[in-house]
Amino acid sequence: MIDALLAAFANARDGIAIAWATHGGLWWLALFAPAVVFLELPRYYLPLLWAVVVRGLGRDRNRNSADRERLLRRRPLVSVVVAGRNEEEIIGASVKSLLAQDYPNLEILVIDDHSDDRTSAEVRPYTKDPRVRLVRNNAERGRSGRPSASNLGLRLARGEFLVSLDADTTFDAHLVSSLLAPFADPEVGVVAGNVVIRNWRDNTLTRLQALEYAVAIDVNKRWSDARGAVLQASGAVGAFRRAALRDIGGWEQQLGEDTDVSLRMVKAGWRLVFAPNAIARTDCPRSLRVVMKQRFRWDRGGLRAFFKKHWRLLDPRVAGFWFAFELGAEFLFAVVATLVYPVWLGWLLCHDAGLAVFVLGVSFAAYSLLSLLSVAAVALCCPRVEQPWALAGASLLNPFYKEVLRWVRCYATVCELLRVRYEDTFLPSSAWVHARRY
C-alpha cells in the first residue's frame, strides 16, 4: 500500500515537472486562478487580513463620540418588535433577555403570528411588566408571514427608533444601547447588529456555521462598514428610524425582506452602518438538509432583492462608489462565479480528469489551511465568539462545507432565473396574493 502511494506521488511529481517545463508558470497560474476565484478566497480572506491589521494597530476600539453620549443620555423611547411563530421553547428567554437590557426606555412588542403551540402562553407572564405587550394574530386564514407581522409591530410602535428582532434569539445586555448609539449621526437610518451562533458545541456542522457567521458577519461587516458599504441589516437584529421606516412603507411581502427593506432605506437616502457590539445569539440548524433548505431560501431571496429589484444600486451615483463596488462584488461571486463554476469544472474534467482532481485537491488543501488560519484571525478579532480555538478541527472541513453550499446557491440561482417555484412556502399563500413580481 505504501509502495503504491509512493509510486503515485512520484508519478504526480514527474507529471508536474513535465507540465511546468512544457507550459510554464503562467499556464499553471491561469489553471488555478478560476479555482481561487470560485472558492471566493479574495472575498473572505482580504477582510480577515484587514481585521488583523486593524486590530494590531489598535484602530478597532469603540470610541463613542460626544453626540452618541448625548443621544444615550436623552434616552428616546425605543420600540422593540419581536415577531415569530411557534417559538415556545425560546420566546421566554428572548423576552427575559430584553427586559435585562441596560437601556431603560423600552417598549417590547411581541407579535405572535398565529402560533399553534404555547408561544403566547410563554410570553403572557412577562406582560405584567408594563414594558411588554403581546399581540396575537388570530385571523381565520392563519399566519400572515414575517413581513406582515413586523408591519403590525411597526403600526403599534410608539418609539422614535424601532428594533426588529427574531423571536428565536437571545440578546446581550448592551444590544439596544449599541444599536441606538450610531443614530447620533442624523444621516444614519439603519443599524445592523451582530449575530453569533449560540449552539456551536452541538456538532461539526454547527461549528462550521459558527466560523462562517464570525467571518461573514463580524469581520466582513466591519470591513464593509469601514467603507460605508454595509449591504443589509439581518432580520435577526436590525434597528431603524421609525418615521423613515414608515415613510418607505415598512416591510414588503418578499423573500429576503430584511435585505429588501435595508436597500429601500439606502435608496431613500439613509446610511446603513454596523454595530459590532449589538450581539444577538441564535441557534443554527444541526442537520445539513435543513442548512441546505435555509440557504436555498436565503440565496434566492438575496438574488431577487439585490439584482432583480434593486439593481440600480450598482450605479455609483445612487449610493456611492463603495456601495456599488460591494454590490458588484456580490454579483460577481454570488451570480457570475456561481453559474460559471459548473461550466469550468465540466470543461476541466472533460479535458483531463486527472488534472482536474489535482487542481481541486491542491485548491481544497490550501483552502483548508486558510480556514485554519481564519480561526486564528477570529480568535484575535472576534471576542464575542466563545472558545474560537474549538472551531479549529471543524475548519479543516470548511472547503467541503462551502462546496455543498456552492451547489445549493447554483440551484437557487437557476430556479430564480427560470422562476421555478417562485412563491416559496416560507411565506403563506395569502402573502403572495398582492406581492410584486420581479
N, C-alpha and C positions, 0 to 999 in steps of 0.2 A: 504493500500500500504506500509506504513512504517512498520507495523507489519510483513508483508511478507518479507520485506528486512531484518529486524532484525532476523527473523527466519532463513532465508537463510544464513545470516552471522554466526549465532550460529551453524548451521549445518556444515558450512565450517570449523569453528574453531574446532568443535569437531572432524571432519574428519581429520584435520591436526594433532590434538593431538594424535589420534589413530595411524595415519600413522607414526608419529615421534616415538611413543613408539614401534611400530611394526618393523619399518625398521631402525630407527636411522638416525643420521645426514649424514653419508656417502651416504646413499641412496638418500637423497634429493640433496646432492651435485652432485652426478652422474646424477640426473634427470635434474638439472638446468644447469650443465656445458655445454651441447650441445647448449642450448638456448643462453648462454653468448657468445660462440664461433660464432654461426651462426648470432648473432646480431652484430658481429665484434667489440665488446666493447674493447678488448685489442688493436686492431689495431688503433682505433681512439682516445681513451682516454689516453693511455700511452704518445703519443706525446703531448697532451694537458697539462698533468701534467708536463712533461719535460719543455714545453714552459713557464709555470707559474713559475717553479723553476728558470729557467734561467733568466727570467725577474726580479724575486725578487732578484737574486744575481747580477743583472746589467751586465750580460755577453753577452747580445744581442745587445749591441751598435755597430754600424758600425764603425770600425776603419780602415780607408784606410791606407794601407802601403805606404812606400815611392815609391815602384815600381808602385803601382797604380797611384799615383800622377804624376809620370814621364810619364806614358803612356798617361794620360789625357792631360798633358801639350804638349806632342808630337802631339796630335790631328791627328791621322791617319784618312784617308778617310773611312767613314762607309757608306756602301750601304744599304738602307732600301727598302725592297721589299714588296709591299702591293698587294697581289693577291686576286681577288674576282670577283664575277659575280652578276649582278642585285643588286647593293648596292647604288642606287641613293639617298636614304634617309639619309645615314650616311657617305658616302665616302668623301663628302666635309669637314665635321667636322673632319674626320680622318686625312686627308692631312693637314688641318689647325693646328691640334694639333702637327703634326710632324714638321711643319715649325716653331712652337713656342718652339722647343727644346732648351735647354741651351747648347747643343753641336753644334758647328758651322760647322764642316767639314762633311757635309752630301750630299749624292745624294739620291733622293727619286724616286724609280721606281714603278709606278702604273701599274699593269698588269690587264687589263680588259679582262676577259675570255669570249668573245663573249656575252656580255650582250645584252638583248633586251629591256632595259629601258634606262634612261638618265645617266647612270654611267659615261661614258666618257665625256658627256657634263658638268657634275658637276665638273669633275677634270680639264677640259680644261682651265678655268680662272686661275688656280693655276700654269699652265705651264709657265706663264710669269716670274715666279721666276726661275732662271737658275738651281736651285737645283732639280726641279721636271721634270720628264719625264713620258709621258703617252704612253703606248704600248697597242694596242688592237689586240686581236685575231679575225681576220675576216675570218677564214677558212670556206670553204663551208660546211664542215662536222660538224660545230658547236663547242660547248665548248670542251675543252681538259681535264678539271678536274684540281683540285688544284695542284697536284704534277707537272703536265706539266707546268702550269702557273708559279709555283715557279721556276722550272728549267729554264724557259725563262728568268726570272729575274736574276738567277744565271749567265747565259751566258752573259747577258748585263752588269752585275755589274762590277765596277772597284775598289771598296774599298778593303782594307786589311781585313775588317770584314764585315759580312753580317747579317743584322737583318731581320728576316722573321715575318711578321705581318698579322693578319686578317684584311680584309677591313671593317668589321662592328664594329670596335673597335676604341676607342679614347685613348690617351696616355698622362700620366702626363709629365710635362716638363723635369724631370730628367731621363726619360726612357732610352735614348741612352747612356748617361754617366754612368748610373747604370749598364747597360748591358756590357759596354765596360771595366769597371774597373777590373773585375776578369780576363780578358785576360792578365793582367800583369804577371800572372803565366804562364810560357811557356807550361805547361802541360795541361792547360785548352783549350778544343776545342769547347765546347758548354756551353752556359749560358741560363738557364731557367728563364723567367720572371714571374711576379706575376699577376694573373688575378682576378679582383674584379668585382662584379655584379653592374651594373650601374642603372638598373631599379628595384631595390629591393622593392621599395614602391608600385609596381603595385598591387600585391595581396599576399595571403598567400603562394602560390606556389613559387613566386619569392623570398619571404623572406626565405623560406626553402632552396632554391638554394644558396642564399647569405651566409647563415650559412654553408652550405655544402662546398662551394668554400673556405671560410675562413679557415675551418678546414682542408680540403683535400689538399689545395694548400699552403696557407700562413703558417699554422702551420706544417703540415706534411712534406712539403718540407724543412723547416728549420731543422726539426728533422732528415730527411734522409741526408741532406747536411752536418750536423754535423758529420755524419759517412761516408761521401764520397759515398753515395748510392742513389743519385737522379736518378730516372729511365728514365725520359724523359723531354724534353722541349716542352711545349704546342705549337701547331700550331698557337695559337693566338699571342704568343710573345716568340721568341727564337732568340739567336744570335750564330753565327758560325765564325770560322776562314775560310775565303772564300777558300783559297787554299786547306785546309783539306777537306772541303765540296766537292770541285770539284774532289779531289783525290778519294773519295768513290763513285762518280757518281751522287751526288745530291739526289733528292727525287725519290723514285720508285713508280710506279703506284700500290698502295695498299690502302686498308682501314687502318686507323691508320698510315698514312705516317709520322706523326710527331714522333710517338713512334719508328717507324722503322728507321728513319734517325738518331735519337738520339742513338739508340742501335748500329747501324752500326758505328757511330763515337766512341763509347766506345770500340767496338771490334777492331777498328783500333788503339787503344792505347791512346785515348784522354780522359781527365777528363770532367765530366759534373757537373756543380755547379748551385746553385740557387741564384738569385739576388732579395731579397725581396722588394727592393726599386724601382725596374723596374716595374711600375704599368701600366697595360692595363685595361681599363674599357669597359665591354661588356654588351649587353642585353641578358638575358636568356629567354627561352620560357615561355609564360604566360599560356599555357594550358598543362594539364597532358598528353594528347595524343601526343603532339609534344615532350615533355620531354621523353616519353617512346620510341618514334621513334629515338630520338637523342642518348639515352643511349644504345639502341639495337645496333646501329652502333658503338658506342664507345667501348662497351663491346666485340663485335665481332672482331673489329679491334685490340683491345688490346690482346685478346687471340691469334689471328693469329700472331701478331708481337712478343709478349713475349715468347710464348710457342710452337709455330709451327716453326717459322723462326729462333728465337734467343735463343732456349732452352739451348744452350751450355753455356750461361752466368750463368746458375745455378751452373756451375763448378767454385769454388773459385779461381782456377788458371787463369781464363780468365780475370776477372775484380776485383778480390779481394774478401775477405770474406764477408764484409758487403754488397757489391752489390749483391752477390749471396744470402745472407741471406734475403735481402729486396725482391728480386725477388722470393725467395722461399716462403716468407710470402704472397706475392701477389698470388702465385699459390695456397697456402693453402686456403686463404679466397675467392679468385675470382673464383676458379675452383672446388677444392675439397669440401669446405663447401657449395658452391652453389648447387652442384649435390647431396650431402648427405642430405641437409636440407629437401627436399620434402619427402625423404625416412623416415627420423627420424620423421617428422611431421605426415606422414601417419601412422607409427607404433604407435605413441603416441595416435592418435585419435582412432585407432582400439583397442588399449589396454585399454584405459579408456578415453572417450571423456571429462568427467568432469575434470579429472586430467589435460588433455591437455589444456582445457580452463583456468584452474587455473595457470598452469605453464606459458603459454603465457601471461595471464593477468598480473601476477606479473612481468614478464620479461619486458613487454611493459611499465608498470608503472615505473619500475626502469630506463629504458632507457629514458623515458620522463624526469625524474628528472635529469639524467645525461646530457641530451640535454640542459636543462635549465642551468645547471652549465657550460656547454660548452659556452653558451652565455657570461657568466662572464669571462671565460678564453679568449674568442675572444676580449671582451672589453678591457682586460688588455694587450693582446699580439699583437693585430692586429690593429694598429692605422689607417690603410688605410680604414677600414670598417666604413662607415658612420653610426652614431647612432646605434651601435650594440644592445643596450638595446631594440630597437624597434623590434628586432627579437625574443624576449623572448616568446611572445604569440604563435608565429608560431612554436617555437622549441618544444612545447608540442606535436605537431603532427608529429614530426620527425620520431618516430618509424613506423608510418603508411606509411609515405612517403618512408622510407627505405624498408619497406616490399614490396611495389609496385615495386621498383627498383630491389629488390632481385629476384622477379619472372621474370622481364624483363631480368635480367642477366642469369637466368636459361634457359629461352627460347633461348637467344642469344648463350649460350654455347652449347646447344643441336644442334641448327641449324649449328653452326660452326663445331662441331664434325662430324655431318652427312652430311656436305657440302650442306645443303639446301640453295638455293638462294645465291650461293657463290658470284656471280657478282652483288654486291649491286649497286643500281641505283645512289648512291652518286657520283660515277664516271660514265662517259658516256660509251656507248658500245665500242667506239673507243679506250678507255683507257685500256679495258680489253683484247684486241686482243693479245698484247705481254706481259701481266702481268704474272709473275711467280706464280705457284700454290704451296701451302704448305699444 
